[in-house]
Amino acid sequence: MKLFFWRMAMMVAGALIAACGAAPVQMSSAPDVRLATTFPVASAPPTATLPPHLSPTATPAPTALPTATPQPPPPTAIPSPVPTALPEAAPPVRLVIADIDLDRVLIPVGLDANRVPVVLDHDVGWYKLGAMPGQGENIVLWGHVLRFRKAPHIPAPFARLKELPPGATVVLIDANGVEHRYVVTRQVWAEPDEVHYMLPQGREMVTMISCIGDKVIADGTVEMTHRLITIAEPEDAAR
């Protein structure tokens, strides 16, 4: 697992909820309280003076003490290996899925002030704290499936994602113009708290997250009970 991915895992625990407009959860921390304790300092005892007739006539030779053989410290449990950095790569800038006539520019997105992933209104977001094509890890994309009432003429980027059949080709084009080809292997209906789909998976894959359903309440907020998780794996590995 890659180090910054596990950091990501801690930061995006509510990501699947946020993808469809759920309110972020605020967390507060208790103040650091420290106790100051003053300990009394003991004074040295007075030095006793012997009378002359009891004073030793010679200083006895010190008794040699046995020398202890240094022992090695007890063995310490070896922690898990520190993950190395991901290979150098270029970010994805375009997503092409011919089966549903999708050809979209990818917009890098991160977290807002409440540490909730940013979901764009009309575009596909690439989670920039995650993996890039060719790094051998989970590349996470997300987008809406419904048009906004304030802009009904703008189609939702993932409106037809549910139509993808197994074996459909997904192409990511990176900033260097290199095409990375993947094949859809499965689609899953997940509940909003099933965030493990966007966490590191130990292998290269594309995870596209969207809502599923068609219910919109009066104020225009999307109300859907599940998320559609579309997973595509590298073309060579899927054969």
C-alpha positions in Angstrom: 0.0 0.0 0.0 1.2 3.4 -0.7 1.8 5.8 2.2 -0.1 8.8 0.9 -3.0 6.6 0.0 -3.4 5.5 3.6 -3.4 9.1 4.5 -6.1 9.6 2.0 -8.1 6.8 3.5 -8.3 8.7 6.8 -9.2 11.9 5.1 -12.1 10.7 2.9 -14.1 8.4 5.2 -17.3 10.2 4.0 -16.4 10.5 0.4 -19.2 8.3 -1.1 -21.7 10.2 1.0 -20.3 13.5 -0.2 -20.6 12.5 -3.8 -24.3 13.0 -3.7 -24.5 16.1 -1.6 -24.7 14.7 2.0 -23.7 17.2 4.7 -20.2 16.8 6.1 -19.6 15.7 9.6 -17.9 18.2 11.9 -15.4 16.8 14.4 -14.1 18.7 17.4 -11.1 18.0 19.5 -10.7 18.5 23.3 -8.2 21.1 24.5 -4.8 19.9 25.7 -4.9 20.0 29.5 -1.6 19.7 31.3 -1.0 19.4 35.1 2.0 21.2 36.6 3.4 19.4 39.7 6.2 20.8 41.9 8.2 18.2 43.8 10.2 19.1 46.9 14.0 18.8 46.6 15.6 16.9 49.4 18.8 18.5 50.9 21.9 16.5 51.4 22.5 15.1 55.0 25.3 16.8 57.0 28.7 15.2 56.9 29.6 13.4 60.2 33.1 14.0 61.7 34.8 11.1 63.5 36.9 11.7 66.7 40.7 11.4 66.2 41.0 8.0 68.0 38.4 6.5 65.6 39.9 7.9 62.4 41.3 5.2 60.2 45.1 5.1 59.9 45.0 3.9 56.3 42.6 4.1 53.5 41.5 0.6 52.7 41.9 -0.5 49.1 38.6 -0.5 47.2 37.0 -3.8 46.6 36.9 -4.7 43.0 33.3 -5.2 41.8 32.5 -7.8 39.2 32.1 -6.3 35.8 28.7 -7.1 34.1 28.8 -8.3 30.6 26.8 -5.9 28.4 23.6 -7.6 27.1 21.9 -6.7 23.9 18.5 -5.0 24.4 15.4 -7.2 24.0 14.3 -7.6 20.4 11.8 -5.0 19.2 8.9 -6.0 17.0 9.6 -5.0 13.4 6.9 -2.6 12.2 5.3 -3.0 8.8 7.5 -1.9 6.0 7.3 1.8 5.2 5.7 2.0 1.8 7.8 3.5 -0.9 6.7 6.4 -3.1 4.5 5.7 -6.1 6.2 5.6 -9.5 6.5 8.8 -11.4 3.5 9.4 -13.6 1.4 12.0 -15.3 -2.1 12.9 -14.1 -5.1 11.9 -16.2 -6.6 14.8 -18.1 -9.3 13.1 -20.3 -11.8 10.2 -20.0 -13.1 8.4 -23.1 -15.8 5.7 -23.0 -17.0 5.0 -26.6 -19.8 2.7 -25.6 -21.8 5.6 -24.0 -20.4 8.4 -26.1 -18.5 9.9 -23.2 -15.5 12.1 -23.9 -14.8 14.4 -21.0 -11.9 16.5 -19.6 -11.0 15.4 -16.1 -10.8 18.1 -13.4 -8.4 17.5 -10.4 -10.4 17.7 -7.2 -9.4 17.5 -3.5 -11.0 18.2 -0.2 -12.9 21.3 1.0 -12.5 23.1 4.3 -14.5 20.4 6.0 -12.3 17.7 4.6 -15.1 16.5 2.3 -14.3 15.6 -1.3 -15.3 18.2 -3.8 -17.9 17.0 -6.3 -18.2 19.2 -9.4 -21.6 20.1 -10.8 -21.1 19.3 -14.4 -17.7 17.7 -14.8 -15.9 14.5 -13.9 -13.5 14.9 -11.0 -10.3 13.0 -10.7 -9.2 12.7 -7.0 -5.8 14.3 -7.1 -4.7 12.8 -3.8 -5.1 9.4 -5.3 -3.3 7.4 -8.0 -2.4 8.3 -11.5 -2.4 5.9 -14.5 0.6 3.6 -14.5 1.2 3.8 -10.7 -0.3 0.4 -10.0 -3.1 1.7 -7.7 -6.7 2.8 -7.5 -7.6 5.7 -9.8 -10.8 7.3 -8.4 -13.2 9.4 -10.5 -16.6 10.7 -9.7 -19.5 12.7 -11.1 -23.2 13.3 -11.1 -25.8 11.3 -13.0 -28.6 14.0 -13.0 -28.8 17.4 -14.6 -29.1 20.4 -12.3 -32.4 22.3 -12.4 -30.4 25.6 -12.5 -28.7 24.3 -15.7 -31.0 21.7 -17.4 -29.2 22.1 -20.7 -26.0 20.8 -19.3 -25.9 16.9 -19.3 -24.6 15.1 -16.3 -21.2 13.5 -17.0 -22.0 10.0 -15.7 -25.7 9.9 -16.7 -25.2 6.8 -18.8 -22.6 5.0 -16.8 -25.1 2.4 -15.7 -25.4 1.3 -19.3 -21.8 0.1 -19.5 -21.6 -3.7 -20.3 -18.8 -5.8 -18.9 -15.9 -5.6 -21.3 -16.5 -2.0 -22.3 -13.3 -0.1 -22.9 -12.4 2.9 -20.7 -9.5 5.1 -21.9 -7.6 7.5 -19.7 -5.3 10.0 -21.4 -2.6 11.5 -19.3 -1.0 14.9 -19.4 1.8 13.5 -21.7 -0.8 12.3 -24.2 -0.3 8.6 -23.3 -3.4 6.4 -23.5 -4.1 4.0 -20.7 -6.7 1.4 -21.6 -9.0 -0.4 -19.1 -11.9 -2.8 -19.4 -15.0 -2.7 -17.3 -15.1 -5.8 -15.1 -18.0 -5.2 -12.8 -20.6 -2.7 -11.4 -21.7 -2.7 -7.8 -24.6 -1.0 -6.0 -23.0 0.3 -2.7 -24.4 2.1 0.3 -23.0 5.6 1.0 -20.8 4.4 3.9 -19.1 1.7 1.8 -16.0 3.8 1.3 -13.6 0.9 0.8 -14.1 1.1 -2.9 -12.2 4.3 -3.1 -9.3 3.2 -0.9 -6.0 1.6 -2.1 -6.6 -1.8 -3.7 -3.0 -3.0 -4.2 -3.4 -3.1 -8.0 -4.1 -0.7 -10.9 -7.8 -0.1 -11.5 -10.2 2.7 -12.3 -13.0 3.2 -9.9 -15.9 5.5 -11.1 -18.3 6.6 -8.5 -21.8 8.0 -9.2 -25.3 8.0 -7.8 -27.9 5.5 -8.9 -31.6 6.3 -9.1 -33.8 9.1 -10.3 -35.5 10.8 -7.3 -35.0 14.5 -6.7 -36.7 16.2 -3.8 -38.4 19.7 -4.0 -35.3 21.8 -3.3 -33.3 20.1 -5.9 -31.1 18.0 -3.6 -30.4 14.5 -4.8 -31.9 11.8 -2.6 -30.6 8.4 -3.5 -29.9 5.4 -1.3 -27.0 3.9 -3.2 -24.0 4.6 -5.3 -23.0 3.0 -8.5 -19.4 1.8 -8.4 -18.0 1.0 -11.9 -14.7 -0.8 -11.8 -12.4 -1.1 -14.8 -9.0 -3.0 -14.9 -6.0 -2.7 -17.2 -6.8 -4.2 -20.6 -4.0 -6.7 -20.5 -4.8 -7.9 -17.0 -8.5 -8.4 -17.8 -7.9 -10.8 -20.7 
